[in-house]
Amino acid sequence: MALDLNGAAAGVLPAANLTPAPSKVALPGNYIGDTFAFASQYLPDTQAKEFAKYGNRSVSGFLSRMGAEVPFSSDIIQWSEQGRLHIAATGMSVTGNVITATGHSFRAGQTVILTDGTNTDKGIVLAEGLTANEFEVAPYAGASLTVTGAAISGFVYGSEFRKGTNGMSGSLEAPKDIHSVTPIIIKDKYEVAGSDMAQIGWIEVEGAGYLWYLKSESETRKRFEDYLELSMVEGVPAAAGSAALTENYKGTEGLFYQVEQGGNIAAGSIDSKTDIDNIVKVLDQEGAIQENVIFVNRTKSFEIDAVLAGLNTYGTQGAASYGLFDNDENMALSLGFSGFNLGYDFYKTDWKYLNDATTGAIAGGVDGLIAPAGTTSVYDEVMGESATLPFLHVKYRRSATEDRKYKSWVVGSAGGASNSDLDAMQVHFLSERALCVMGANNFVLLK
């Protein structure tokens, strides 16, 4: 079965057929009879209210559900997150009993476990100062290490010292995992000529009451509010040497970018319980946040539903049943799932942005996001204090005299404005903001 969304499948986006006029006058651009091939001497009977054929067209709401908005007053936002508690390293190489590990933190006297995936050794670090990137290990089981190759992994599990010896050499400082994001300024504008405002015509606009010339202003405002969120989701910083940076546009670190840099990526389809098991194993290795929300497009939602439904073979011994009253045949059958538990609690919901024909469905690449619910404690490097904040939250610029969270003002000499000689009314919108992703290691991007 092939679906054609107003030509979207062929690369043509849905478009309006008529251009509304500010008054009820017969103009070529708003005469509905031309569209339906009516005789020109008859005026069609038209409805006074627009039909919302695309439903609620806004794709925002994700960040308002997952986070909060917090003011800031600087050109950069920085915070520090806790590093790993235990000392570990990967990608090390071995020559004899000497381990090469760039920038390692192993110290003499520490006991370590080393593995190459096949062989495993336990030993004690004899000297960490052979070179800046080398340390020697004396294995407990034999004269030489059994691990080989250049893909050695290891971690410290304790220490051992002989009688009458000095203590541990040096000390370890808590690792500083400092993150930073930069805000961007987002703007939009709506304009209507003063002469057009003199022709008053009314139409009932969905969700906004009866308006006429402000119809476009209402849509501009809705579109701007979507941009406030989408900029925080899709934003990327300008790379060194990029044309954007050359023109002094610095970009910002959006949700997808921050998760790609510091989080986890699950690529491919979710075809079996094993795929979900693998995601759970990743969460075990990270923050192990108990409650997580899965925001997905329709395709990924169907994949998860199919896997969960496949675990329910009703009537088979040992199988699980799902749904209220075991989905009795006399009741309405629910074919979708809103959540499940597999070591962690997962709550699944569709993300409209990823399904919309004019936004995420065009970009592709991202099928969903697994985000932890709740809050986390971080240290604000700029403010110099600890704060408990949602894992996702938006920072907007504000001072004692200027609040740039959501500014709107009118310029011109029409529509009540009298601050310019422009024979029109302009409605301006502005915001300055950035997105903070706390603990990106707890997020999983589905691709």
N, C-alpha and C positions, 0 to 999 in steps of 0.2 A: 504494500500500500504506500503510495507516494502522497505526501502532503505539500501543498503549495500555500505558504503564508503570504498572500498578497504579493507574490513575486519574490519573497525573501529568499526562497530556495535558489533562485536564479541570480541572486546578488542585488536585487532591487528592494529597497526598503519601503515599508508602507508610507504613503504620502497622502496629504489632504487633497480632496478634489476641488473644494471651493475655498474662496477667500472671503470670510465674513466682513461685512461693512459695518461702520459704527452707527448706521441708522437703517430703518426699514424702507429703503428705496430700491427701485429696480435698476441695478447696475450689472454690467456683463459679468463681473467677477463673483457676484453672489446670487445670481438668478438660477434657482434650482431647476427651472423648466428646461434650460439648455441641457442639463445633465440627463434628464429623463425624456428628452425629445417630445415635450408637451407642445401643443400649439402656442405660439408666442402671444396670442391675445388673451390667454387664460393665465391667471396668477394662481399657482398651486397653493393648497392649504398646508402650511408648514407648522411644525411643533415649536413652541416657545422655549423648549429646553433641549440642550445638546444631548445626544445619545452617546453614552460613554462606551463606545465599541471596544476599547482596549482596557476597560475596567480602570482600576487605580494605576495610572501610568508611572507613578513614582517608584523608583527602585531603591530608595533610601530606607533606613530603619535598622540596618544591621548593627551599626555602632551604638545607636541609642539603646538597643536591647542588650548589648554586651558590655558597655562601658559607661564612662562618665565624662564630663567636660570640666577641665581644671585650668585656671588662669596661669599665665606665666608672663615675664616681662623682659626677657633677654633675647638675643639673636640666636642662641643655641640652647638646647635642652639636653642635659646630661644626667645620667643616673648610674649607679653601680649595682651590680648583682653579685650574689654569692657565687664563688667558684666551686669546683669539686673539692670535697673534704680530703679525699685520699690521693696519694701521689701515684700517678700511672702514666705510661707512655706507650705509644704505638709507632710502628715504622722504624724500629731500631734494627741495627745490623750487628753481627757478632764475628769476631776473629779470635779464635782460641777462647780465652776467658774474658776478653775485653769487649765491652759493649759500647757501640757508638750511638749516641742519641743527642741530637742537636738541642741545646738549651735545656738539658735534663735537670731534675731537682733531687736526684738520688744522692744520699750521703753515706760516708763510711760508717759501718756498724749496723746499717739497716738490713733487714732480711727481706728478700724479694722472691717473687714467683715470675718466671720467664717462660714463654711458650711461643712456638712457631706454628701452632695449629695442629701439629702432630706430636712433637716432643714437649715435655714440660720439665723444668728444673727449678729447684728451690736452693737458694744460696744466700751468702752474705756479701755485702759490698765491702771490699778491702780498701779501696782508695778511689775517691771521686775526682782527684786532681791530676790524672794522667795528662789530659788536655782539657780544654774548655768543654769538649763534647764527648768525653770518654770516661768510663769507670770500669773497674775490674771486679769480677764476681767470683767467689770461691764456692763451688757447688757443694752441697752436703752429701750427695750420693756418689760422687766419684772425683777423679782428678780433673776432668774437663767437662765443660758444658755439653749437653747433647743437642741443644737448639742450634739450628743452622739458618742461613739465609739472611735476607735483608727486610724481613717482615716480622720482626720479633716484637711481641707485646709483653708488658710486665707491669707489676705494681708492688708497692711496699706493704708487707703484712705485719711487720714488727721490727725488733732490733735485738742484738746480742752483743754484750761486752765482756771482756775478760776481767778477772779480779784485779783491783788496784790500778785501773786505767782511768784516763780522763773521760769526761762526758762527751756527749754528742757535739761534733764540730759544727759551728754555724747555727743558724736558725732559719725557720721558714716563715715568711710573712704571708698573711692571708692574700691569695691572689685577687687582684682587682679586675673585675670584668666590667669595664666602663663602656656604656653605650651613649650615643648622642644622635639627635635628630634635629633638623633645621625646619623652621616654619616656612610656608609659602603664603603669598597674598592671592586671594581668589576674588575676581570681580565679574560683574555682569551689569547690563543696563537695558532699560526699556524706554522707548521714546514714542510720543504721539504728537502730531502737529496740532497747533492751537485751532486752526480752522476745522479740522476733523472733530475736535471736541465740541464744536457748536452743533453738530448733527447728532442729537441724542437718540440712540436706539438701544433698546434693552433686550437682553437675552439671559436666561437662567444658566449660569455656569456651575458645573458640578462642584459641590463642596465650597462654593464661594458666594452663593446668593445670586441676586439679579444685578448684572453688570453690563456695561456696553464697551467703551473704549478700554477699560481696564482688564478686559478679557485677556489680552496678550500680556499685560503686566502680571496677572495671576499666574499664567503659564511660565513667564520668565522667572518669577519667584520660586515656583515649584522646581523648575529646571536648575536654578541656582542652588537650592537646598540639596538636590541630588548631587550636584557637583561638589558640594562641601564634603559629602561622604565618599564619593568615588575617587576624589583626589587623595583621600587618606588611604584608600584601598589599593589603588593602582599606581600611586606616585613612585617615582624612582629619582635618585640623585643624579645630577649631571656628572658624567665621568670626566676625568682629566683628559684634556685635549678635545672634548666634544664641541660641536658647533654651538650647542646651547650654552655651555659654560663660557665660550668665547664671547657670546652676546650677553654675558652677565646674568643668565638664568641658572640658578643652582639646583632646582628641583627639590624634592623632599623624599624621605624614606617612608614608603607606604607599607600597608599590611603585608601584601604578597612579597615585597622586596625584603622586609625584615625577617619574615619566616624563612625565605629562601636562603638568607645569609646565616641565620643563627638557629633555625628550626629543623624540622624533618620533612622529607618529601617522600610520599608514597605514589609511585608511578604505576600505571596500568589499571586494569579492571579489577573490581572486587568480585571474584568468581566463586570463591569458596570460603568456608570458615577459616581456613588456613591463612587467607589474606587478612582477615580481621585479627587472627591470633598474632600475626607478625606486627601489626600496629600496636597491639596490647604489649608485646615484648618491648617495643620502642618506648612506650610510656613507662614501663618498669625501669628502664635504664635512665630515664630523665626524672622529672619531679614527682611522678606517681600521683598526680592530682586525681582524686576520686571521681569527680563529676566533670563530664566533658560534653560539649554541644557540637554536633556534626551539622554544618551548613553545606548543602550540596545542591547541584543542579538536578534536573529531573532524571537524567540518565543514570547518574550515580545513585540517586535515591532508589530507582528501580533495581539496580544491581544489589544493593544492600537488602531490599525487600525480598528479592529472589533467593538470596543466600539464607536469610532467616526463615523464609517459608519452606525452603528445602530441608530444614532441620525438623520440620513438623510433617511427619507422614502419619496422618490420623489413622488409628486402628492398628498400627504396627507395634509390636511389643518392644518396649524400651524407648519408644519415640517420645519426643516432647510435644505438648499441645499448646497452642497459643490462642489468645482472644478470650473475651468474656463468654462463659458457658461453653468453652471449647468450640466456639464458632458453630453452634448448633445449626442444623440445616433449616430449621424453622425461623431463624433469625437472619438479619442482614449480614452478609459476609464481608468482613474487613480484610482487604488484600494488602494493606500498607501497615507499616510499623512506625510508631513515634519514638520508640526507644528500646533499649535492651541492656542487659548486664552481662559482661564477660570479664570479671575481675574488676572492672570499672563500670560506672554508670554512664551510658551514652544516650543522649537525647537528640533525635534526628529531626531536622526541619529543612524545608526547601528554602533556598536563597534566591529570591526573585531576580536579583541582579544578574545571576548566572544564567537565568532562563530567558530574559528579555531579548527580543529579536533585535533591538537597537543598542544593546550594551554588551554584557558579558558573553552572550551567545556569539557575537562577532569576534571578540578577542580570542576566545577559546583558550586552550592550554591548561586552565584551572577548572577542575570539576567540583571542588569543594574544599572545606577547611574544617579540621577538628581543633576546637579551641577550648581551653580549660575554663570552667566557671569559677566565680569567686574572686578573691582579692589576693594580693601578694605584698610583702613588705620590702621596700627598697630604700636606698639611701640617695637622696637628691643631692648631687654634687654642686649644683648651683646654689640651692637654698641652704645647704649644709645641715640637713636634718633628715631623719627617717620619716617615711610616709607609707601608709597602707592604701593601696590603690588597686582598682580592677586591672586584670592582666592587659586589657585593652582600654585605653582612654585617650581622649583628644585634649591637647593643650591649645588654648586660644590666648592671644596676646591682650593683656589688659594692664592699665596703670591707673593711678588715682584720677586722671583726667581723660583717659581714652580707653574705651572698651571696644575691641575689634572682634568680638565673638560673632556678631551678626549686625552689621551696620546697614542702614537704609536711609536715603535722603532724596529730596526732590529738588531739581534745578530747572529753571525756565521762567516763563512769564504767563503760563496757562495752567489751568487746573488748580488754581489757588496759589501756585508758586509765583513769587515776584522778586526773585534774586538774580535775574539775568535778562538780557535783552533778546534771548532766544525765543522765537515765536513757537514754542512747543513746551511740552512737559517731559522731563527726563527723570526716571526713577532709577537710582543707582544702588547697587548692592556690593558689599565688600566684607571679607572675613580674612583673618590671618591666623593660621593654625598649623598644627603638626600632630602626628599620631605616635603614641608611645606603646610599644609592644613589650610588656614586662615578661621576662622569662620565655623568650621565643623558643627555647628548647622544648617547651611543653606543647607546642603547636605542631600540627601535621598538615601539610599542604597536599591535597589530593589532585593528581594530574593524570 
